[in-house]
Amino acid sequence: MTYLVAFDGTDRSETALSRAVEFADSADERLVVVSVLPTDEDLAAEYGLVEGDTYDPGDAAQRLRTRVENIAADAEFRTESVDAYAGKGRIATEIREVARELDADVVFVGSDNAGRVVQPVTSVGGAVAGGTDYDVFIVRS
C-alpha cells in the first residue's frame, strides 16, 4: 500500500502527516509526502510560504522537507510546482495527479472544511476528497 500526504506546513497538514505515520508504521507501508509550491511570489505569500524579503521555491521546499523529516524521517518527500494563475483547484489537481501516479491507496489531507456538505471554494481538501481512485483520510482537528 501507498499512503500519500498533502503537506503545506499548516498545523492540520502536520496532524495529517502524524496520522499517516501511525498508519504506515503499523502496517510497514510506503509513505509519500507531496507539497505543491507556486512559482509566483505573490501566490506563495498568499499561502504563507515566503520568509524574508523574497521567495525562493527551493528554499520553501527545503523548509517543508525539514518539517516533514522531523515528523516522518522515513517518508519520501516530493514537490510539485504550479504557476501564478493556479488557485487551490489547480493545487488539488496536482495532488490528485500524484495520487494516481503513485497508485496511492489512501490520501491524507488536513483541512478545516474538506468533506462537508457545503464545500467552500477555497478548500483544497474538498477537491482532493472528490477523487475516486483512492480513499481519503480527512483530518479536521
N, C-alpha and C positions, 0 to 999 in steps of 0.2 A: 504494500500500500504506500501511497504517497500523500503526505499532508502538506498543504500549501497555506502559508500565512501571508495575508496582505498587510504590510507594515509601513506605517508613515511616521512613526515615532510618537504618536499620541499615547496617552495613558491607556486608552481602550485597545489600541493595537498591541501594546506591551502585554496587556492582560490576555489578549487573544493568543499571542505568542507563548505565554506561560502555559495556557491551557493546552495548546498544541504540543508543547514539550511533554506535558504529562501523558497525553495520548500516545505520542510517538515513542517515548521511552518505555511505556508499559507494554507496548507491542513490538518494540525494536523495529520501528518503521522509519522510512525516509521522511525527513522534514526539510522543506524548502521555504525560504522566505523571499518575497518579492517586494521591492519598493519601486514605485513609479515616480520618477523625478521629471519635473518640467525643465526644458532647456531655457525657458524665458524667466528672467529675473523677477518681473512683476508677478507672474503666476506663482513663482517659488515663494515670494514674500507673502502672497495671499495664503499659502499653505504653511507658513511658518518655517520655511527651510533656509532662510537667509540668516547668516551670522556675520556680523561685521558690516562693512560698507558695500561689499559686492557679493554676488552669488557665483559660486563655482560648483557646478553639478558634481564634480569629482569629490570635492570636499564634503558636500552634503551626503553623498553616497558613503563616504568613509565614516562620517559621524553616525549614520544609521547602522552601518555594518558593525561598528563598535558597540552600539547599544544592543544589537541582536546577539553578538558574541557574548555579552555579559549575561544574557538570559538563556541563550541556547548555543553553547560553544560548538556543538557538533552539527548545527544546521547549515545547509547550503544557503548562500546568500546571492541574490542577483538583483540587478536593477534594469528597469526599462525606462525609456525616455519618451516624453510627449512634448509637442511644440506649444507655442504661445497661445494657440487657439483651442487647446484641449481643456475642456471642462471636466467635471467629475464623471460625466458619462464616458469620455474617452479613457479616463483612468480605469474605470470599471471594465471597459472593453479590453484594455491591456491585461488586467488581472485575469479575466476570463480566458483570453488567448493563452496566457502562461499555463493556466489550469488545464486547458485542452492539450497543449504541447507536452506537458508532463504527465498527462493522463492521471491527474490528481483525483484521489478518491474523496477527499474532504478539503474544503477551503474554509479557513478560519478568518473571520472578519470581526473587527471591533467597531461598533457603530452605536450611536445614540438612537438611531431610528430605523435601522435595517429590519426588514421583515414585518413592519407594522402594516396594518390595513391601509392606512393613509401614508403614502410614502412621499416625503419631501423631495423636491427636485435635487437638492444638494446631497443626497445620500449615495455615496459610492457603494456602501454595503448593500443597500436595497437592489441596486443594479447587478451586483455580483451574485446576490442571493437568487436572482431570477434565472441563473444558469441551470440547465437540466442535465449537464454531463457529470455532475459531481454533487455530493452532499455538502451542506453548508452548516457550519457551526458559528452562530452569531453570539458575540459577547456584548452584552449591554451594560454590564456593571463589573 
